[in-house]
Amino acid sequence: MTTNKSSDPEAQAPEIASSQPDNHHVDISSKHTPARRNNIGHLNRKLKSRHVQFLALSGAIGTGLFVGCGQILSLAGPLSAFLAYLFTGLNLYAVINSLGEMATYLPLPGAVPVYAARYVDEALGFTLGWNYWYQLAIGVPIEVTVAALIINYWPQSAVPDVVWVTILFLAMVIVNCFPVRIYGEAEFIFGAIKITTIVGLIVLMFVITLGGTPSGDRIGFRYWHDPGPMNEYLATGALGRFLAFWKVFIQATFAYGGSEMVVIASGETENPRRSIPKAIRRVFWRIAIFYILAIFLVGLCVSSKDGRLLDAIASSAPGVAASPFVIAVENGGIAVLPAIINAVVLTSAWSAGNSFFYASTRVLYAAALDGKAPRFLTYERWGIPYACVAATTLLSCLVYLNVNNQGAEVFFWFSNLSAVSTLIVWASICITYLRFYYGLRHNGIARESLPFRSPRQPYLAWFAICFCLVVAFFNGFDAFFPSKFSAKSFIPPYIDIPIFVGLFLGYKLVKGTKFVKLCDMDLWSGKAEIDSFEGTWPEVRPRNFLERIWFWIA
């Protein structure tokens, strides 16, 4: 395959290592890199720019925003909920930018465990591969569990939950057995529905708080005065308000979890060095508008003491009636609309679960390619890693725990496990990025030559590492209160930490791996193969105003 890079300025930008002598390039890749690392897999680059942009905007939006925010609001109050989403959003912004810089330099399937093995330690690559797969795969039963709860909004007592769980779960498995473009088109459609709904809900929440509903009730900041902007937890006064505020960071992390899957998709994306930076910039607007603004407005419209919120497990409110958005609409006296919102949230939950399923298979596939998972997991046909699809399917069968337990309880356990795993993975991503950052400097590669440069580095990465580790270690503080200690309060917040440490130390002891020195860092192998694709994707320019708008979105 030949490309004319001289006539295409966009294709010239990725020639990052051009300043390195050819013999240096060959020596680095051959001396320090196992042969398997040159294998970037055989997945097809069939995700178009519009697929990636909508994945960035809405891929991970599901129950964490629509339903989980009710748990945060009921526990901490509207101001604490708003601040928790704000600070966690800043943390995600730091993580996604750090990962994006590495992924545009070398867009590989799965990406995260491969970068960790190259830039930090083989043991970290192994640990991240399995931990990241588990974190994403467990998102599938979370979303299916809540989707089953949502269906209970409509009276259908003749159909048991196990039937709905099976239908929703099998649909995800089937979609992920088809070529990736089918997944891309499905997420494009569901993403458009989610974005339209969220924008509509934000406008509606603003109208409700101003009294523009059939009830005519002008709410304003009423609920910030009574019951107040910050609730108390385990103590009274300022200490109780701080403890409530700190407690909800883990649920806010769950709501944002999986947002980095747009970068995981870089290994199957057309023109990734153009599409991925564009998608990363969209993440900022998703954080600012879809999460932070939405939680602020819904906190104005619903009292944190409303018994229908999800945290009130003893409540008999079915399904997404526990969502503060639906509660606000019902309180405003708007007929029919709650059922419509319920249907949209149902599709959002399924879509988020489908995205988690897809991302988990690609992470596991990348780990297998890099020798950190059994070789049979590299089995693929027609660009689909079927062995990894089967492995994710088996773990996702945990969803059937919902059949014999309260859905809200299952949601709590799974969401807490997923959130802690997310924090550990995010911290590891930023540690990997710092090694990449200093490795570029040591090897004389100017960051100005990268296809995408993360702003304000390395400070963003250091901030994210500190934030993630502090929240991960102290999120289960209430388990140490005698009145609160139980298996439920202690195991979910902390079980991931010894698992992660055990996998890392175990692999390091068995394999005898060492931390990668800056001079031995593999920054080149596999890059030439990816560079060869540059300039082969057609550059389409907008022809009119409407197309300019569409190109800005997609």
C-alpha positions as CSV (number, residue, x, y, z in Angstrom):
1,M,0.0,0.0,0.0
2,T,1.5,3.4,-1.0
3,T,0.3,6.8,0.0
4,N,1.3,10.3,-1.1
5,K,2.0,12.1,2.2
6,S,3.5,15.1,0.6
7,S,0.2,16.3,-0.8
8,D,-1.8,15.7,2.4
9,P,-0.8,17.9,5.4
10,E,-3.0,15.9,7.7
11,A,-1.2,12.8,6.8
12,Q,2.2,14.4,7.5
13,A,1.4,15.3,11.1
14,P,1.7,11.7,12.5
15,E,5.2,11.3,11.2
16,I,6.3,11.7,14.8
17,A,9.5,9.6,14.9
18,S,10.8,11.0,11.6
19,S,13.6,12.8,13.5
20,Q,14.8,9.4,14.7
21,P,17.4,7.7,12.5
22,D,16.2,4.6,10.8
23,N,18.8,2.4,12.4
24,H,17.7,3.7,15.9
25,H,14.1,2.8,15.1
26,V,15.0,-0.7,14.0
27,D,17.3,-1.2,17.0
28,I,14.7,-0.2,19.6
29,S,12.0,-2.4,18.2
30,S,14.1,-5.4,17.6
31,K,16.2,-5.3,20.8
32,H,13.6,-4.5,23.4
33,T,10.3,-5.7,21.9
34,P,8.9,-9.2,21.9
35,A,7.7,-10.2,18.4
36,R,4.1,-10.5,19.4
37,R,4.0,-6.8,20.1
38,N,4.1,-6.1,16.4
39,N,0.8,-7.9,16.1
40,I,-1.8,-5.2,16.1
41,G,-4.6,-7.7,15.4
42,H,-6.9,-8.2,12.5
43,L,-9.9,-6.2,13.6
44,N,-11.5,-4.1,10.8
45,R,-11.4,-0.3,10.9
46,K,-15.1,0.1,10.1
47,L,-16.1,2.7,12.7
48,K,-16.6,5.9,10.9
49,S,-16.1,9.4,12.4
50,R,-19.8,9.8,13.1
51,H,-19.9,6.5,15.0
52,V,-16.9,7.6,17.1
53,Q,-18.3,11.1,17.8
54,F,-21.6,9.8,19.1
55,L,-19.8,7.1,21.1
56,A,-17.9,10.0,22.7
57,L,-21.0,12.0,23.4
58,S,-23.3,9.3,24.6
59,G,-21.7,5.8,24.6
60,A,-21.5,5.4,28.4
61,I,-24.6,7.4,29.3
62,G,-27.1,5.1,30.9
63,T,-28.4,4.3,34.3
64,G,-25.6,6.1,36.1
65,L,-27.0,9.4,34.9
66,F,-30.7,8.7,34.5
67,V,-31.2,6.6,37.6
68,G,-28.0,6.6,39.7
69,C,-28.1,10.3,40.2
70,G,-31.2,9.8,42.3
71,Q,-29.2,7.8,44.7
72,I,-26.6,10.6,44.9
73,L,-29.3,13.3,45.3
74,S,-31.1,11.5,48.1
75,L,-28.0,10.8,50.1
76,A,-26.0,14.0,49.7
77,G,-28.4,16.8,48.7
78,P,-28.4,19.0,45.5
79,L,-25.3,21.0,46.2
80,S,-23.2,18.1,47.2
81,A,-24.4,16.1,44.2
82,F,-23.6,19.0,41.8
83,L,-20.1,19.3,43.3
84,A,-19.4,15.6,43.2
85,Y,-20.3,15.5,39.5
86,L,-18.2,18.6,38.9
87,F,-15.0,17.3,40.5
88,T,-15.4,13.8,39.1
89,G,-16.0,15.3,35.7
90,L,-12.7,17.2,36.0
91,N,-11.0,14.0,36.9
92,L,-12.4,12.2,33.9
93,Y,-11.3,15.1,31.7
94,A,-7.7,14.6,32.9
95,V,-7.9,10.8,32.3
96,I,-9.4,11.0,28.8
97,N,-6.9,13.6,27.6
98,S,-4.0,11.6,28.9
99,L,-5.2,8.4,27.3
100,G,-6.1,10.2,24.1
101,E,-2.6,11.5,23.5
102,M,-1.2,7.9,23.7
103,A,-4.0,6.5,21.6
104,T,-3.6,8.9,18.7
105,Y,0.2,8.3,18.6
106,L,-0.4,4.5,18.5
107,P,-4.1,3.5,18.0
108,L,-4.2,-0.1,18.9
109,P,-7.2,-2.4,19.8
110,G,-7.9,-2.3,23.5
111,A,-5.0,0.1,24.0
112,V,-4.8,0.5,27.8
113,P,-3.1,-2.8,28.8
114,V,-0.7,-2.6,25.8
115,Y,0.4,0.9,26.7
116,A,1.0,-0.1,30.4
117,A,3.1,-3.1,29.4
118,R,5.2,-1.0,27.0
119,Y,5.7,2.1,29.1
120,V,5.6,0.9,32.7
121,D,5.8,-2.9,33.4
122,E,4.6,-6.1,31.8
123,A,3.0,-6.9,35.2
124,L,0.9,-3.7,35.0
125,G,-0.2,-4.6,31.5
126,F,-1.3,-8.0,32.6
127,T,-3.2,-6.6,35.7
128,L,-4.9,-3.9,33.7
129,G,-6.0,-6.2,31.0
130,W,-7.9,-8.4,33.3
131,N,-9.1,-5.7,35.7
132,Y,-10.2,-3.5,32.8
133,W,-12.0,-6.4,31.2
134,Y,-13.8,-7.2,34.5
135,Q,-14.7,-3.5,35.1
136,L,-16.3,-3.2,31.6
137,A,-17.9,-6.6,31.5
138,I,-19.6,-6.1,34.9
139,G,-21.2,-3.0,33.4
140,V,-23.4,-5.4,31.3
141,P,-25.3,-7.0,34.2
142,I,-25.5,-3.5,35.8
143,E,-27.3,-2.0,32.8
144,V,-29.5,-5.1,32.2
145,T,-30.5,-5.2,35.9
146,V,-31.7,-1.6,35.8
147,A,-33.3,-2.1,32.4
148,A,-35.4,-4.9,34.0
149,L,-36.4,-2.6,36.8
150,I,-37.3,0.1,34.2
151,I,-39.7,-2.3,32.5
152,N,-41.5,-2.8,35.7
153,Y,-42.7,0.8,35.4
154,W,-45.5,-0.6,33.1
155,P,-47.9,-3.2,34.6
156,Q,-46.9,-6.6,33.2
157,S,-47.2,-9.0,36.2
158,A,-47.7,-12.0,33.9
159,V,-44.1,-11.7,32.5
160,P,-41.4,-12.7,35.0
161,D,-38.2,-10.6,35.2
162,V,-36.0,-13.5,34.0
163,V,-37.7,-13.3,30.6
164,W,-36.9,-9.6,30.2
165,V,-33.3,-10.1,31.5
166,T,-32.8,-12.9,28.9
167,I,-34.2,-10.8,26.0
168,L,-32.1,-7.8,26.8
169,F,-29.0,-9.8,27.4
170,L,-29.2,-11.9,24.3
171,A,-29.8,-8.9,22.2
172,M,-26.4,-7.5,23.3
173,V,-24.7,-10.8,22.6
174,I,-26.1,-11.0,19.1
175,V,-25.2,-7.4,18.2
176,N,-21.6,-8.1,19.3
177,C,-21.4,-11.2,17.1
178,F,-21.9,-9.1,14.0
179,P,-19.3,-6.9,12.3
180,V,-18.3,-3.8,14.2
181,R,-20.1,-1.5,11.8
182,I,-23.4,-3.0,13.1
183,Y,-22.5,-2.0,16.6
184,G,-21.5,1.4,15.3
185,E,-24.8,2.0,13.6
186,A,-26.8,0.8,16.6
187,E,-24.9,3.2,18.9
188,F,-25.3,6.0,16.4
189,I,-29.1,5.6,16.5
190,F,-29.3,5.1,20.3
191,G,-26.8,7.9,20.8
192,A,-28.9,10.3,18.8
193,I,-32.0,9.3,20.9
194,K,-30.0,9.8,24.2
195,I,-28.6,13.2,23.2
196,T,-32.0,14.5,22.1
197,T,-33.6,13.2,25.3
198,I,-31.0,14.7,27.6
199,V,-31.1,18.1,25.9
200,G,-34.9,18.0,26.1
201,L,-34.8,17.0,29.8
202,I,-32.4,19.9,30.5
203,V,-34.8,22.4,28.9
204,L,-37.8,20.8,30.6
205,M,-36.1,20.9,34.1
206,F,-35.5,24.6,33.5
207,V,-39.1,25.1,32.6
208,I,-40.3,23.1,35.6
209,T,-38.3,25.1,38.1
210,L,-39.7,28.3,36.6
211,G,-43.3,27.1,37.0
212,G,-44.1,26.5,33.4
213,T,-46.0,23.2,34.0
214,P,-49.7,22.4,34.3
215,S,-49.3,22.5,38.1
216,G,-48.0,26.1,37.8
217,D,-45.7,25.5,40.8
218,R,-42.7,27.8,40.6
219,I,-39.9,25.9,42.5
220,G,-36.8,28.0,42.1
221,F,-34.3,27.2,44.9
222,R,-37.0,25.9,47.3
223,Y,-35.4,22.5,47.9
224,W,-32.0,24.2,48.5
225,H,-33.7,25.9,51.6
226,D,-35.8,22.9,52.7
227,P,-34.5,20.2,53.2
228,G,-31.3,22.1,52.3
229,P,-28.4,22.0,49.8
230,M,-26.3,19.4,51.7
231,N,-27.6,16.4,53.6
232,E,-26.0,14.8,56.6
233,Y,-24.6,11.3,56.9
234,L,-23.5,9.4,60.0
235,A,-23.0,12.6,61.9
236,T,-24.5,16.0,62.4
237,G,-23.4,19.5,61.4
238,A,-20.4,20.2,59.2
239,L,-18.9,16.8,59.7
240,G,-22.1,15.0,58.6
241,R,-22.4,17.2,55.5
242,F,-18.8,16.5,54.5
243,L,-19.3,12.7,55.0
244,A,-22.4,12.7,52.8
245,F,-20.5,14.8,50.2
246,W,-17.6,12.4,50.2
247,K,-19.8,9.2,50.2
248,V,-21.3,10.0,46.8
249,F,-18.0,10.4,44.9
250,I,-18.0,6.7,44.2
251,Q,-21.5,6.8,42.6
252,A,-20.5,9.8,40.6
253,T,-17.5,7.8,39.3
254,F,-19.9,5.0,38.3
255,A,-22.0,7.5,36.3
256,Y,-18.9,8.6,34.4
257,G,-17.4,5.1,34.1
258,G,-16.7,3.8,30.6
259,S,-16.4,7.2,29.1
260,E,-12.9,6.4,27.9
261,M,-14.3,3.6,25.6
262,V,-14.2,6.0,22.7
263,V,-10.4,5.7,22.9
264,I,-10.6,1.9,23.2
265,A,-12.4,2.0,19.8
266,S,-9.4,3.7,18.2
267,G,-8.2,0.3,17.0
268,E,-11.3,-0.1,14.8
269,T,-11.7,3.5,13.8
270,E,-11.2,5.0,10.4
271,N,-8.6,7.8,10.4
272,P,-8.1,7.6,14.2
273,R,-5.6,10.4,14.3
274,R,-8.3,12.8,13.1
275,S,-11.4,11.2,14.7
276,I,-10.1,10.4,18.2
277,P,-8.9,14.0,19.1
278,K,-12.2,15.3,17.8
279,A,-14.1,12.9,20.0
280,I,-12.0,13.7,23.0
281,R,-13.0,17.3,22.7
282,R,-16.6,16.2,22.6
283,V,-16.1,14.6,26.0
284,F,-15.6,18.0,27.6
285,W,-19.1,19.2,26.4
286,R,-20.7,15.9,27.5
287,I,-19.3,16.4,31.0
288,A,-20.3,20.1,31.2
289,I,-23.8,19.8,29.7
290,F,-25.1,16.3,30.0
291,Y,-23.9,15.6,33.5
292,I,-23.1,18.8,35.5
293,L,-25.8,21.0,34.1
294,A,-28.4,18.1,34.2
295,I,-27.7,17.3,37.8
296,F,-27.8,20.9,38.9
297,L,-31.2,21.5,37.3
298,V,-32.8,18.2,38.5
299,G,-31.5,19.1,42.0
300,L,-33.7,22.2,41.8
301,C,-36.8,20.3,40.7
302,V,-36.8,17.3,43.1
303,S,-36.4,17.2,46.9
304,S,-33.6,15.1,48.2
305,K,-36.0,13.7,50.7
306,D,-38.5,12.4,48.1
307,G,-39.2,8.7,49.0
308,R,-39.3,7.6,45.4
309,L,-35.5,8.1,44.8
310,L,-33.5,4.9,44.3
311,D,-31.7,5.2,47.6
312,A,-35.0,4.6,49.4
313,I,-34.8,0.9,48.8
314,A,-37.8,0.3,51.0
315,S,-39.9,2.4,48.6
316,S,-42.3,0.5,46.4
317,A,-41.7,2.9,43.4
318,P,-41.1,0.7,40.4
319,G,-38.5,1.1,37.7
320,V,-37.4,4.4,36.5
321,A,-40.0,6.1,38.7
322,A,-36.9,6.2,41.0
323,S,-35.3,8.6,38.5
324,P,-35.4,12.2,39.6
325,F,-36.1,13.3,36.0
326,V,-39.4,11.3,36.0
327,I,-40.2,12.4,39.5
328,A,-39.8,16.1,38.4
329,V,-42.1,15.5,35.5
330,E,-44.8,13.7,37.5
331,N,-44.7,16.5,40.2
332,G,-45.2,19.0,37.4
333,G,-48.4,17.3,36.4
334,I,-47.3,16.5,32.9
335,A,-49.2,13.5,31.6
336,V,-47.9,10.8,29.2
337,L,-44.4,12.2,29.2
338,P,-43.1,10.0,32.1
339,A,-43.9,6.9,30.1
340,I,-42.0,8.3,27.1
341,I,-39.0,9.2,29.2
342,N,-39.1,5.7,30.7
343,A,-39.0,4.2,27.3
344,V,-36.0,6.4,26.3
345,V,-34.1,5.5,29.5
346,L,-34.8,1.9,28.8
347,T,-33.0,2.2,25.4
348,S,-30.2,4.2,27.1
349,A,-29.6,1.5,29.6
350,W,-29.5,-1.2,26.9
351,S,-27.2,1.0,24.7
352,A,-24.8,1.6,27.6
353,G,-24.7,-2.1,28.4
354,N,-24.0,-2.8,24.7
355,S,-21.1,-0.4,24.7
356,F,-19.6,-2.0,27.8
357,F,-19.9,-5.4,26.2
358,Y,-18.1,-4.2,23.1
359,A,-15.3,-2.4,25.0
360,S,-14.7,-5.4,27.3
361,T,-14.2,-7.8,24.3
362,R,-11.7,-5.4,22.7
363,V,-9.7,-4.9,26.0
364,L,-9.5,-8.7,26.5
365,Y,-8.5,-9.2,22.8
366,A,-5.7,-6.7,23.2
367,A,-4.5,-8.4,26.3
368,A,-4.4,-11.7,24.5
369,L,-2.5,-10.3,21.5
370,D,0.1,-8.9,23.9
371,G,0.5,-12.3,25.6
372,K,-1.3,-11.3,28.9
373,A,-4.3,-13.6,28.4
374,P,-4.6,-17.1,27.0
375,R,-3.8,-17.4,23.3
376,F,-7.1,-18.9,22.4
377,L,-8.7,-15.5,23.2
378,T,-7.1,-14.1,20.0
379,Y,-9.5,-16.2,17.9
380,E,-11.4,-14.0,15.5
381,R,-13.3,-14.3,12.3
382,W,-14.4,-11.5,10.0
383,G,-12.8,-9.0,12.3
384,I,-14.8,-10.2,15.4
385,P,-13.0,-11.6,18.5
386,Y,-15.5,-14.4,19.1
387,A,-13.5,-16.0,21.9
388,C,-13.6,-12.7,23.8
389,V,-17.3,-12.3,23.1
390,A,-17.8,-15.7,24.7
391,A,-15.7,-14.8,27.8
392,T,-17.7,-11.6,28.3
393,T,-20.9,-13.5,27.9
394,L,-20.0,-15.9,30.6
395,L,-19.1,-13.2,33.1
396,S,-22.2,-11.2,32.2
397,C,-24.4,-14.1,33.3
398,L,-24.1,-12.6,36.7
399,V,-27.1,-10.6,35.6
400,Y,-29.3,-13.6,36.7
401,L,-28.5,-12.7,40.3
402,N,-31.2,-10.2,39.7
403,V,-33.8,-12.9,39.4
404,N,-33.7,-14.0,43.0
405,N,-32.7,-10.7,44.6
406,Q,-33.9,-7.1,44.8
407,G,-32.8,-5.3,41.7
408,A,-31.8,-2.2,43.7
409,E,-29.5,-4.3,45.9
410,V,-27.9,-5.9,42.9
411,F,-27.5,-2.5,41.4
412,F,-25.7,-1.2,44.5
413,W,-23.2,-4.1,44.7
414,F,-22.3,-4.1,41.0
415,S,-22.2,-0.3,40.6
416,N,-19.8,0.0,43.7
417,L,-17.5,-2.8,42.4
418,S,-17.5,-1.2,38.9
419,A,-16.7,2.3,40.3
420,V,-13.8,1.2,42.4
421,S,-12.3,-0.7,39.5
422,T,-12.8,2.4,37.4
423,L,-10.8,4.5,39.8
424,I,-7.9,2.0,39.8
425,V,-7.9,1.8,36.1
426,W,-8.0,5.6,35.6
427,A,-5.1,6.0,38.0
428,S,-3.1,3.4,36.1
429,I,-3.9,5.1,32.8
430,C,-2.4,8.3,34.1
431,I,0.7,6.6,35.6
432,T,1.2,5.0,32.2
433,Y,0.8,8.4,30.5
434,L,3.4,10.0,32.8
435,R,5.9,7.3,31.7
436,F,4.9,7.9,28.1
437,Y,5.4,11.7,28.6
438,Y,8.8,11.4,30.1
439,G,9.7,8.6,27.6
440,L,9.1,11.0,24.7
441,R,11.3,13.6,26.3
442,H,14.1,11.1,27.0
443,N,14.0,9.8,23.4
444,G,14.0,13.2,21.8
445,I,10.5,13.2,20.4
446,A,8.9,16.6,20.6
447,R,5.3,16.6,21.8
448,E,4.6,19.4,19.3
449,S,4.9,16.7,16.6
450,L,2.2,14.5,18.1
451,P,-1.2,14.2,16.3
452,F,-2.9,15.3,19.6
453,R,-1.4,17.0,22.6
454,S,-3.2,16.8,25.9
455,P,-3.3,20.3,27.5
456,R,-1.7,21.2,30.8
457,Q,0.4,18.1,31.2
458,P,1.9,16.5,33.2
459,Y,-0.2,18.3,35.8
460,L,-3.6,16.9,34.7
461,A,-2.2,13.3,35.0
462,W,-0.8,14.0,38.5
463,F,-4.1,15.5,39.6
464,A,-6.1,12.4,38.3
465,I,-3.7,10.0,40.0
466,C,-4.1,11.7,43.4
467,F,-7.9,12.1,43.0
468,C,-8.5,8.5,42.0
469,L,-6.3,6.9,44.7
470,V,-7.7,9.1,47.5
471,V,-11.3,8.3,46.6
472,A,-10.6,4.6,46.0
473,F,-8.9,4.1,49.4
474,F,-11.4,6.2,51.5
475,N,-14.7,5.6,49.7
476,G,-15.7,2.9,52.2
477,F,-15.0,4.9,55.3
478,D,-18.5,4.2,56.7
479,A,-17.7,0.5,56.9
480,F,-15.5,1.3,59.9
481,F,-18.4,2.8,61.9
482,P,-19.6,0.1,64.3
483,S,-23.2,0.8,63.4
484,K,-22.6,0.5,59.7
485,F,-20.2,-2.4,59.4
486,S,-21.4,-5.3,57.3
487,A,-20.3,-7.4,54.3
488,K,-22.3,-5.1,52.1
489,S,-20.6,-1.9,53.4
490,F,-17.0,-3.4,53.4
491,I,-16.6,-5.9,50.6
492,P,-17.7,-3.8,47.5
493,P,-15.5,-0.7,48.3
494,Y,-12.3,-2.7,49.0
495,I,-12.4,-6.1,47.3
496,D,-10.9,-4.7,44.0
497,I,-7.8,-3.3,45.7
498,P,-6.3,-6.7,47.0
499,I,-7.3,-8.3,43.7
500,F,-5.4,-5.7,41.7
501,V,-2.3,-5.8,43.9
502,G,-2.4,-9.6,44.0
503,L,-2.5,-9.9,40.2
504,F,0.3,-7.4,39.8
505,L,2.7,-8.9,42.4
506,G,1.8,-12.4,41.4
507,Y,2.7,-11.8,37.7
508,K,5.8,-9.9,38.6
509,L,7.1,-12.7,40.9
510,V,6.2,-15.5,38.5
511,K,7.6,-13.8,35.3
512,G,10.3,-11.8,37.0
513,T,9.4,-8.6,35.1
514,K,11.1,-5.3,35.7
515,F,10.0,-1.7,35.4
516,V,10.7,-0.4,31.9
517,K,13.5,2.1,31.8
518,L,13.1,5.2,29.7
519,C,15.9,4.2,27.4
520,D,14.3,0.8,26.8
521,M,10.8,2.1,26.2
522,D,9.1,0.8,23.1
523,L,7.7,3.8,21.3
524,W,8.0,2.6,17.7
525,S,7.1,-1.0,17.0
526,G,3.7,-1.2,15.3
527,K,3.7,2.5,14.5
528,A,4.9,2.0,10.9
529,E,2.1,-0.3,10.1
530,I,-0.4,2.2,11.4
531,D,1.3,5.1,9.6
532,S,0.9,3.3,6.4
533,F,-2.9,3.8,6.6
534,E,-2.5,7.6,6.8
535,G,-3.8,9.3,3.7
536,T,-5.8,6.3,2.6
537,W,-9.1,7.6,4.1
538,P,-10.9,10.1,1.8
539,E,-11.1,13.6,3.1
540,V,-14.6,14.9,2.7
541,R,-15.2,18.6,3.0
542,P,-18.6,20.3,3.8
543,R,-20.3,21.8,0.8
544,N,-22.8,24.0,2.5
545,F,-23.9,25.4,5.9
546,L,-25.9,22.4,7.0
547,E,-23.0,20.1,6.2
548,R,-20.7,22.3,8.2
549,I,-23.0,21.8,11.2
550,W,-23.1,18.0,10.6
551,F,-19.3,17.9,10.3
552,W,-18.9,19.7,13.6
553,I,-21.1,17.1,15.3
554,A,-19.7,14.0,13.5
